[in-house]
Every structure is written in structure tokens, then in C-alpha cells.
């Protein structure tokens, strides 16, 4: 697990220095995988319709409900590597 955590932390740092900004759907996937890997399943209420960004983030994270921390971390690392990070 510590090796995976180190890879995850390195990927999180690399995601901030990507040569090109990913498209919105990829950014949402990165956000959701990061949150699932660090916090776990989404909790709380879905933001209201006036907070479109908050709703999109909530929905992306909610779609990963039940995904194990380790699986989310691996997927995050793979995604960042695929983006050149």
C-alpha cells in the first residue's frame, strides 16, 4: 500500500504540471478518482441546480461509490500517466 500511496501522491503532483489542460470530462474523472482514493464514498447532499460545477463534481464522485480506495488510486495513477504526467 505504501508504494501505491507514493505513486498516487506523485501522480497528484504531476497532475498539476501537465503540458496540456485535460478536457472537462477528464478533469471530472481526475477529481472523482482523487476524492474516492483519499476520502472514500461521497457523502452529503447533492448541490442545487444553480451550482452546476458542484453538481458535476458530486455526480462524478458519486458514480464511483463502492470503489475501493486502492482501486481508485490505481485508476488515478494510470489516468495521470496516460495524460503524460
N, CA, C and O atoms as a GROMACS GRO file, in nm:
protein
  340
    1UNK      N    1   0.082  -0.120   0.000
    1UNK     CA    2   0.000   0.000   0.000
    1UNK      C    3   0.086   0.126   0.000
    1UNK      O    4   0.050   0.224  -0.065
    2UNK      N    5   0.198   0.125   0.071
    2UNK     CA    6   0.280   0.245   0.079
    2UNK      C    7   0.338   0.281  -0.058
    2UNK      O    8   0.353   0.399  -0.090
    3UNK      N    9   0.370   0.179  -0.140
    3UNK     CA   10   0.419   0.205  -0.275
    3UNK      C   11   0.308   0.268  -0.360
    3UNK      O   12   0.333   0.362  -0.436
    4UNK      N   13   0.187   0.217  -0.346
    4UNK     CA   14   0.073   0.274  -0.418
    4UNK      C   15   0.047   0.417  -0.372
    4UNK      O   16   0.020   0.504  -0.455
    5UNK      N   17   0.056   0.442  -0.243
    5UNK     CA   18   0.035   0.576  -0.189
    5UNK      C   19   0.140   0.672  -0.244
    5UNK      O   20   0.108   0.786  -0.278
    6UNK      N   21   0.264   0.628  -0.254
    6UNK     CA   22   0.371   0.711  -0.309
    6UNK      C   23   0.344   0.741  -0.456
    6UNK      O   24   0.363   0.854  -0.501
    7UNK      N   25   0.301   0.641  -0.531
    7UNK     CA   26   0.268   0.661  -0.672
    7UNK      C   27   0.150   0.757  -0.687
    7UNK      O   28   0.149   0.843  -0.775
    8UNK      N   29   0.052   0.742  -0.599
    8UNK     CA   30  -0.066   0.827  -0.601
    8UNK      C   31  -0.027   0.972  -0.572
    8UNK      O   32  -0.071   1.064  -0.642
    9UNK      N   33   0.054   0.992  -0.470
    9UNK     CA   34   0.098   1.127  -0.435
    9UNK      C   35   0.180   1.189  -0.548
    9UNK      O   36   0.165   1.308  -0.577
   10UNK      N   37   0.265   1.110  -0.611
   10UNK     CA   38   0.345   1.159  -0.724
   10UNK      C   39   0.254   1.196  -0.841
   10UNK      O   40   0.276   1.297  -0.908
   11UNK      N   41   0.152   1.114  -0.866
   11UNK     CA   42   0.058   1.142  -0.974
   11UNK      C   43  -0.022   1.269  -0.945
   11UNK      O   44  -0.048   1.348  -1.036
   12UNK      N   45  -0.059   1.289  -0.819
   12UNK     CA   46  -0.133   1.410  -0.782
   12UNK      C   47  -0.048   1.534  -0.807
   12UNK      O   48  -0.098   1.635  -0.856
   13UNK      N   49   0.080   1.526  -0.775
   13UNK     CA   50   0.171   1.638  -0.800
   13UNK      C   51   0.189   1.659  -0.951
   13UNK      O   52   0.189   1.772  -0.999
   14UNK      N   53   0.204   1.549  -1.024
   14UNK     CA   54   0.224   1.557  -1.169
   14UNK      C   55   0.100   1.612  -1.240
   14UNK      O   56   0.112   1.678  -1.343
   15UNK      N   57  -0.017   1.586  -1.185
   15UNK     CA   58  -0.141   1.631  -1.249
   15UNK      C   59  -0.150   1.783  -1.253
   15UNK      O   60  -0.223   1.840  -1.334
   16UNK      N   61  -0.076   1.849  -1.165
   16UNK     CA   62  -0.078   1.995  -1.159
   16UNK      C   63   0.019   2.059  -1.258
   16UNK      O   64   0.016   2.180  -1.278
   17UNK      N   65   0.104   1.977  -1.319
   17UNK     CA   66   0.204   2.031  -1.410
   17UNK      C   67   0.195   1.967  -1.549
   17UNK      O   68   0.295   1.959  -1.620
   18UNK      N   69   0.078   1.923  -1.588
   18UNK     CA   70   0.060   1.863  -1.720
   18UNK      C   71   0.085   1.967  -1.828
   18UNK      O   72   0.054   2.085  -1.811
   19UNK      N   73   0.141   1.924  -1.940
   19UNK     CA   74   0.171   2.015  -2.050
   19UNK      C   75   0.043   2.078  -2.106
   19UNK      O   76   0.041   2.197  -2.140
   20UNK      N   77  -0.063   2.000  -2.115
   20UNK     CA   78  -0.190   2.050  -2.166
   20UNK      C   79  -0.300   2.027  -2.063
   20UNK      O   80  -0.299   1.927  -1.991
   21UNK      N   81  -0.392   2.120  -2.057
   21UNK     CA   82  -0.506   2.107  -1.966
   21UNK      C   83  -0.601   2.003  -2.024
   21UNK      O   84  -0.643   2.014  -2.140
   22UNK      N   85  -0.637   1.901  -1.944
   22UNK     CA   86  -0.731   1.799  -1.992
   22UNK      C   87  -0.870   1.859  -2.016
   22UNK      O   88  -0.903   1.965  -1.965
   23UNK      N   89  -0.950   1.788  -2.096
   23UNK     CA   90  -1.088   1.833  -2.120
   23UNK      C   91  -1.169   1.818  -1.991
   23UNK      O   92  -1.125   1.753  -1.895
   24UNK      N   93  -1.286   1.877  -1.990
   24UNK     CA   94  -1.368   1.879  -1.868
   24UNK      C   95  -1.405   1.741  -1.818
   24UNK      O   96  -1.406   1.718  -1.697
   25UNK      N   97  -1.437   1.649  -1.907
   25UNK     CA   98  -1.475   1.515  -1.862
   25UNK      C   99  -1.357   1.444  -1.796
   25UNK      O  100  -1.375   1.370  -1.699
   26UNK      N  101  -1.237   1.466  -1.848
   26UNK     CA  102  -1.118   1.407  -1.787
   26UNK      C  103  -1.089   1.472  -1.652
   26UNK      O  104  -1.051   1.404  -1.557
   27UNK      N  105  -1.107   1.603  -1.644
   27UNK     CA  106  -1.088   1.672  -1.516
   27UNK      C  107  -1.185   1.620  -1.410
   27UNK      O  108  -1.147   1.603  -1.294
   28UNK      N  109  -1.309   1.596  -1.450
   28UNK     CA  110  -1.407   1.541  -1.357
   28UNK      C  111  -1.367   1.401  -1.312
   28UNK      O  112  -1.383   1.366  -1.195
   29UNK      N  113  -1.316   1.322  -1.404
   29UNK     CA  114  -1.271   1.186  -1.371
   29UNK      C  115  -1.153   1.193  -1.274
   29UNK      O  116  -1.149   1.116  -1.177
   30UNK      N  117  -1.059   1.283  -1.299
   30UNK     CA  118  -0.946   1.301  -1.208
   30UNK      C  119  -0.994   1.340  -1.068
   30UNK      O  120  -0.949   1.285  -0.968
   31UNK      N  121  -1.086   1.437  -1.064
   31UNK     CA  122  -1.140   1.483  -0.937
   31UNK      C  123  -1.206   1.368  -0.861
   31UNK      O  124  -1.180   1.347  -0.742
   32UNK      N  125  -1.292   1.295  -0.931
   32UNK     CA  126  -1.368   1.188  -0.867
   32UNK      C  127  -1.275   1.077  -0.817
   32UNK      O  128  -1.293   1.027  -0.705
   33UNK      N  129  -1.178   1.038  -0.897
   33UNK     CA  130  -1.085   0.933  -0.854
   33UNK      C  131  -1.000   0.979  -0.737
   33UNK      O  132  -0.973   0.902  -0.645
   34UNK      N  133  -0.957   1.105  -0.739
   34UNK     CA  134  -0.879   1.158  -0.629
   34UNK      C  135  -0.960   1.156  -0.500
   34UNK      O  136  -0.912   1.110  -0.396
   35UNK      N  137  -1.082   1.205  -0.506
   35UNK     CA  138  -1.167   1.209  -0.387
   35UNK      C  139  -1.199   1.068  -0.336
   35UNK      O  140  -1.196   1.043  -0.216
   36UNK      N  141  -1.228   0.976  -0.428
   36UNK     CA  142  -1.259   0.839  -0.388
   36UNK      C  143  -1.135   0.774  -0.325
   36UNK      O  144  -1.147   0.698  -0.229
   37UNK      N  145  -1.019   0.804  -0.380
   37UNK     CA  146  -0.895   0.747  -0.328
   37UNK      C  147  -0.853   0.805  -0.194
   37UNK      O  148  -0.786   0.737  -0.116
   38UNK      N  149  -0.889   0.928  -0.167
   38UNK     CA  150  -0.847   0.992  -0.042
   38UNK      C  151  -0.955   0.995   0.065
   38UNK      O  152  -0.925   0.978   0.184
   39UNK      N  153  -1.080   1.014   0.025
   39UNK     CA  154  -1.189   1.030   0.122
   39UNK      C  155  -1.278   0.907   0.129
   39UNK      O  156  -1.323   0.869   0.238
   40UNK      N  157  -1.304   0.845   0.015
   40UNK     CA  158  -1.397   0.733   0.010
   40UNK      C  159  -1.526   0.777  -0.056
   40UNK      O  160  -1.528   0.874  -0.132
   41UNK      N  161  -1.633   0.705  -0.028
   41UNK     CA  162  -1.762   0.735  -0.091
   41UNK      C  163  -1.810   0.875  -0.059
   41UNK      O  164  -1.789   0.927   0.051
   42UNK      N  165  -1.874   0.935  -0.158
   42UNK     CA  166  -1.930   1.069  -0.143
   42UNK      C  167  -2.038   1.068  -0.035
   42UNK      O  168  -2.114   0.972  -0.021
   43UNK      N  169  -2.042   1.176   0.040
   43UNK     CA  170  -2.145   1.192   0.144
   43UNK      C  171  -2.206   1.329   0.129
   43UNK      O  172  -2.153   1.416   0.060
   44UNK      N  173  -2.317   1.348   0.195
   44UNK     CA  174  -2.381   1.479   0.192
   44UNK      C  175  -2.483   1.491   0.081
   44UNK      O  176  -2.514   1.395   0.010
   45UNK      N  177  -2.532   1.612   0.069
   45UNK     CA  178  -2.637   1.638  -0.029
   45UNK      C  179  -2.578   1.685  -0.161
   45UNK      O  180  -2.473   1.749  -0.165
   46UNK      N  181  -2.647   1.651  -0.266
   46UNK     CA  182  -2.608   1.696  -0.399
   46UNK      C  183  -2.634   1.846  -0.408
   46UNK      O  184  -2.742   1.892  -0.370
   47UNK      N  185  -2.538   1.924  -0.459
   47UNK     CA  186  -2.559   2.069  -0.471
   47UNK      C  187  -2.681   2.101  -0.558
   47UNK      O  188  -2.721   2.022  -0.643
   48UNK      N  189  -2.737   2.218  -0.534
   48UNK     CA  190  -2.855   2.261  -0.607
   48UNK      C  191  -2.827   2.289  -0.753
   48UNK      O  192  -2.712   2.292  -0.796
   49UNK      N  193  -2.934   2.309  -0.830
   49UNK     CA  194  -2.920   2.325  -0.975
   49UNK      C  195  -2.847   2.454  -1.014
   49UNK      O  196  -2.800   2.465  -1.127
   50UNK      N  197  -2.836   2.548  -0.924
   50UNK     CA  198  -2.763   2.671  -0.957
   50UNK      C  199  -2.612   2.653  -0.947
   50UNK      O  200  -2.536   2.736  -0.998
   51UNK      N  201  -2.568   2.547  -0.882
   51UNK     CA  202  -2.424   2.517  -0.870
   51UNK      C  203  -2.390   2.404  -0.966
   51UNK      O  204  -2.374   2.289  -0.926
   52UNK      N  205  -2.378   2.439  -1.094
   52UNK     CA  206  -2.358   2.336  -1.196
   52UNK      C  207  -2.224   2.265  -1.181
   52UNK      O  208  -2.215   2.144  -1.202
   53UNK      N  209  -2.120   2.338  -1.145
   53UNK     CA  210  -1.989   2.276  -1.128
   53UNK      C  211  -1.990   2.181  -1.008
   53UNK      O  212  -1.940   2.069  -1.016
   54UNK      N  213  -2.048   2.226  -0.898
   54UNK     CA  214  -2.059   2.142  -0.780
   54UNK      C  215  -2.139   2.015  -0.806
   54UNK      O  216  -2.105   1.907  -0.758
   55UNK      N  217  -2.246   2.029  -0.883
   55UNK     CA  218  -2.328   1.912  -0.918
   55UNK      C  219  -2.250   1.814  -1.003
   55UNK      O  220  -2.257   1.693  -0.982
   56UNK      N  221  -2.176   1.866  -1.101
   56UNK     CA  222  -2.097   1.779  -1.189
   56UNK      C  223  -1.992   1.704  -1.109
   56UNK      O  224  -1.971   1.584  -1.130
   57UNK      N  225  -1.926   1.772  -1.018
   57UNK     CA  226  -1.825   1.708  -0.934
   57UNK      C  227  -1.890   1.602  -0.845
   57UNK      O  228  -1.838   1.491  -0.832
   58UNK      N  229  -2.000   1.636  -0.783
   58UNK     CA  230  -2.071   1.543  -0.696
   58UNK      C  231  -2.113   1.419  -0.774
   58UNK      O  232  -2.094   1.306  -0.728
   59UNK      N  233  -2.170   1.439  -0.891
   59UNK     CA  234  -2.217   1.327  -0.972
   59UNK      C  235  -2.102   1.237  -1.017
   59UNK      O  236  -2.115   1.114  -1.016
   60UNK      N  237  -1.991   1.298  -1.056
   60UNK     CA  238  -1.874   1.218  -1.098
   60UNK      C  239  -1.822   1.135  -0.982
   60UNK      O  240  -1.789   1.018  -0.999
   61UNK      N  241  -1.813   1.195  -0.865
   61UNK     CA  242  -1.765   1.124  -0.747
   61UNK      C  243  -1.865   1.018  -0.705
   61UNK      O  244  -1.827   0.906  -0.669
   62UNK      N  245  -1.993   1.051  -0.709
   62UNK     CA  246  -2.098   0.957  -0.670
   62UNK      C  247  -2.099   0.833  -0.759
   62UNK      O  248  -2.133   0.724  -0.714
   63UNK      N  249  -2.062   0.850  -0.886
   63UNK     CA  250  -2.059   0.737  -0.979
   63UNK      C  251  -1.956   0.632  -0.938
   63UNK      O  252  -1.964   0.517  -0.982
   64UNK      N  253  -1.860   0.670  -0.855
   64UNK     CA  254  -1.756   0.577  -0.810
   64UNK      C  255  -1.789   0.514  -0.674
   64UNK      O  256  -1.706   0.443  -0.617
   65UNK      N  257  -1.908   0.538  -0.624
   65UNK     CA  258  -1.947   0.486  -0.494
   65UNK      C  259  -1.927   0.335  -0.489
   65UNK      O  260  -1.970   0.262  -0.578
   66UNK      N  261  -1.860   0.290  -0.384
   66UNK     CA  262  -1.834   0.148  -0.368
   66UNK      C  263  -1.698   0.105  -0.421
   66UNK      O  264  -1.655  -0.007  -0.396
   67UNK      N  265  -1.629   0.193  -0.495
   67UNK     CA  266  -1.496   0.162  -0.545
   67UNK      C  267  -1.397   0.168  -0.429
   67UNK      O  268  -1.396   0.265  -0.353
   68UNK      N  269  -1.315   0.066  -0.416
   68UNK     CA  270  -1.216   0.062  -0.308
   68UNK      C  271  -1.114   0.174  -0.325
   68UNK      O  272  -1.083   0.215  -0.436
   69UNK      N  273  -1.061   0.222  -0.211
   69UNK     CA  274  -0.959   0.328  -0.213
   69UNK      C  275  -0.844   0.290  -0.306
   69UNK      O  276  -0.801   0.370  -0.389
   70UNK      N  277  -0.796   0.168  -0.291
   70UNK     CA  278  -0.679   0.123  -0.368
   70UNK      C  279  -0.709   0.121  -0.518
   70UNK      O  280  -0.625   0.160  -0.599
   71UNK      N  281  -0.829   0.076  -0.555
   71UNK     CA  282  -0.867   0.073  -0.696
   71UNK      C  283  -0.874   0.214  -0.754
   71UNK      O  284  -0.828   0.240  -0.865
   72UNK      N  285  -0.933   0.306  -0.677
   72UNK     CA  286  -0.942   0.445  -0.721
   72UNK      C  287  -0.803   0.505  -0.736
   72UNK      O  288  -0.776   0.579  -0.831
   73UNK      N  289  -0.715   0.475  -0.643
   73UNK     CA  290  -0.578   0.526  -0.650
   73UNK      C  291  -0.507   0.473  -0.774
   73UNK      O  292  -0.439   0.549  -0.844
   74UNK      N  293  -0.521   0.344  -0.802
   74UNK     CA  294  -0.457   0.285  -0.920
   74UNK      C  295  -0.511   0.348  -1.048
   74UNK      O  296  -0.434   0.381  -1.139
   75UNK      N  297  -0.642   0.365  -1.055
   75UNK     CA  298  -0.702   0.425  -1.174
   75UNK      C  299  -0.655   0.569  -1.193
   75UNK      O  300  -0.631   0.614  -1.305
   76UNK      N  301  -0.641   0.641  -1.082
   76UNK     CA  302  -0.594   0.780  -1.087
   76UNK      C  303  -0.451   0.784  -1.140
   76UNK      O  304  -0.420   0.864  -1.229
   77UNK      N  305  -0.364   0.700  -1.086
   77UNK     CA  306  -0.225   0.695  -1.130
   77UNK      C  307  -0.219   0.662  -1.280
   77UNK      O  308  -0.146   0.726  -1.354
   78UNK      N  309  -0.296   0.563  -1.324
   78UNK     CA  310  -0.297   0.524  -1.465
   78UNK      C  311  -0.346   0.638  -1.554
   78UNK      O  312  -0.292   0.662  -1.662
   79UNK      N  313  -0.449   0.708  -1.509
   79UNK     CA  314  -0.504   0.818  -1.588
   79UNK      C  315  -0.403   0.932  -1.602
   79UNK      O  316  -0.384   0.985  -1.711
   80UNK      N  317  -0.338   0.968  -1.492
   80UNK     CA  318  -0.238   1.076  -1.497
   80UNK      C  319  -0.122   1.036  -1.587
   80UNK      O  320  -0.073   1.118  -1.665
   81UNK      N  321  -0.077   0.911  -1.576
   81UNK     CA  322   0.030   0.864  -1.663
   81UNK      C  323  -0.011   0.871  -1.809
   81UNK      O  324   0.069   0.908  -1.895
   82UNK      N  325  -0.134   0.836  -1.837
   82UNK     CA  326  -0.185   0.842  -1.974
   82UNK      C  327  -0.191   0.984  -2.029
   82UNK      O  328  -0.189   1.005  -2.150
   83UNK      N  329  -0.200   1.080  -1.938
   83UNK     CA  330  -0.203   1.222  -1.979
   83UNK      C  331  -0.063   1.281  -1.993
   83UNK      O  332  -0.047   1.397  -2.028
   84UNK      N  333   0.037   1.199  -1.964
   84UNK     CA  334   0.175   1.247  -1.976
   84UNK      C  335   0.234   1.297  -1.847
   84UNK      O  336   0.336   1.366  -1.848
   85UNK      N  337   0.170   1.264  -1.735
   85UNK     CA  338   0.220   1.312  -1.606
   85UNK      C  339   0.301   1.211  -1.530
   85UNK      O  340   0.348   1.239  -1.420
   0.00000   0.00000   0.00000
